[in-house]
Amino acid sequence: MKLVAEDLTVSRGGRLVLVGVGFAVAAGGALAVVGPNGAGKSTLLRTLAGLITPDSGSVRIEGDDDEPRERMHLLGHLDAVKAGLTVERNLRFARDALGGEGVLQAALDHVGLGALAELPGAVLSAGQRRRLALARLICAPRPVWLLDEPTAALDAAGQRLLERLVAEHRAKGGLVVAATHMELGFEDAETLDLGKSAARSRNSALMSRP
Ligand SMILES: Nc1ncnc2c1ncn2[C@@H]1O[C@H](COP(=O)(O)OP(=O)(O)OP(=O)(O)O)[C@@H](O)[C@H]1O
């Protein structure tokens, strides 16, 4: 299996954000997407996930016949916790929506939220919300993880947990693309620097959409 992005050009609000971005990540691989604020890291992840349609270019998963977006798991930087649902219900909702079969309590225990299962989502701290998002990755296994600032709000133990989850995922043949401002500690990760790409130099031009 291989995730391949080819010659992606993406505009937002009439402005070119990405121009001609391409890369490939094979099973077991990891790609860190870096670049300054506004470089287009989140835009790239959302385009890979099929949430933004590129102006041109393509995203495909080689060696897999399923619809690409069915094989991807996007962990956005907003953690999408429903305030009125319990932690366990939040996870159940996400798992079922993603078609997963993971055991909820086991996943919550794994990310250190086991004792909080019956609390409403509203009371979770920022780091706990992030840990709940990590539990979604466990409960609904998908081979391609798209992680937007995955270490945001995580304490040192949480960052090690993330590193372990990613290492286990890659060892099982999964792959990871992560947008980040931090050193992630993912072994042998490749880097895509959007600050250095052609996109950046052309990014400042205000484009009028046809
Ligand atoms: N919904 C939108 N409508 C119009 N422009 C947008 C929209 N979302 C993002 N943009 C613009 O697209 C550009 C890239 O934004 P994006 O969020 O992808 O950057 P980023 O590299 O993830 O930034 P950061 O490091 O700050 O998270 C920015 O100039 C931003 O203003």
PDBQT file of the ligand as one rigid body, heavy atoms in Angstrom, charges set to zero:
ROOT
HETATM    1  N1  LIG A 301     -11.872  28.302   4.946  1.00  0.00    +0.000 N 
HETATM    2  C1  LIG A 301     -10.910  29.085   4.421  1.00  0.00    +0.000 A 
HETATM    3  N2  LIG A 301     -11.230  30.078   3.556  1.00  0.00    +0.000 NA
HETATM    4  C2  LIG A 301     -10.285  30.861   3.014  1.00  0.00    +0.000 A 
HETATM    5  N3  LIG A 301      -8.979  30.739   3.298  1.00  0.00    +0.000 NA
HETATM    6  C3  LIG A 301      -8.611  29.779   4.157  1.00  0.00    +0.000 A 
HETATM    7  C4  LIG A 301      -9.548  28.902   4.758  1.00  0.00    +0.000 A 
HETATM    8  N4  LIG A 301      -8.889  28.047   5.558  1.00  0.00    +0.000 NA
HETATM    9  C5  LIG A 301      -7.591  28.375   5.455  1.00  0.00    +0.000 A 
HETATM   10  N5  LIG A 301      -7.422  29.413   4.618  1.00  0.00    +0.000 N 
HETATM   11  C6  LIG A 301      -6.148  30.049   4.265  1.00  0.00    +0.000 C 
HETATM   12  O1  LIG A 301      -5.324  29.063   3.695  1.00  0.00    +0.000 OA
HETATM   13  C7  LIG A 301      -3.967  29.282   4.083  1.00  0.00    +0.000 C 
HETATM   14  C8  LIG A 301      -3.407  27.995   4.660  1.00  0.00    +0.000 C 
HETATM   15  O2  LIG A 301      -4.087  27.708   5.875  1.00  0.00    +0.000 OA
HETATM   16  P1  LIG A 301      -3.770  26.375   6.675  1.00  0.00    +0.000 P 
HETATM   17  O3  LIG A 301      -4.694  26.331   7.840  1.00  0.00    +0.000 OA
HETATM   18  O4  LIG A 301      -3.770  25.233   5.732  1.00  0.00    +0.000 OA
HETATM   19  O5  LIG A 301      -2.250  26.640   7.143  1.00  0.00    +0.000 OA
HETATM   20  P2  LIG A 301      -1.349  25.871   8.190  1.00  0.00    +0.000 P 
HETATM   21  O6  LIG A 301      -0.015  25.666   7.546  1.00  0.00    +0.000 OA
HETATM   22  O7  LIG A 301      -2.046  24.651   8.695  1.00  0.00    +0.000 OA
HETATM   23  O8  LIG A 301      -1.222  26.956   9.325  1.00  0.00    +0.000 OA
HETATM   24  P3  LIG A 301      -0.972  26.864  10.915  1.00  0.00    +0.000 P 
HETATM   25  O9  LIG A 301       0.475  26.489  11.112  1.00  0.00    +0.000 OA
HETATM   26  O10 LIG A 301      -1.231  28.271  11.358  1.00  0.00    +0.000 OA
HETATM   27  O11 LIG A 301      -1.952  25.877  11.482  1.00  0.00    +0.000 OA
HETATM   28  C9  LIG A 301      -3.971  30.453   5.040  1.00  0.00    +0.000 C 
HETATM   29  O12 LIG A 301      -3.578  31.616   4.335  1.00  0.00    +0.000 OA
HETATM   30  C10 LIG A 301      -5.416  30.564   5.473  1.00  0.00    +0.000 C 
HETATM   31  O13 LIG A 301      -5.777  31.891   5.739  1.00  0.00    +0.000 OA
ENDROOT
TORSDOF 0
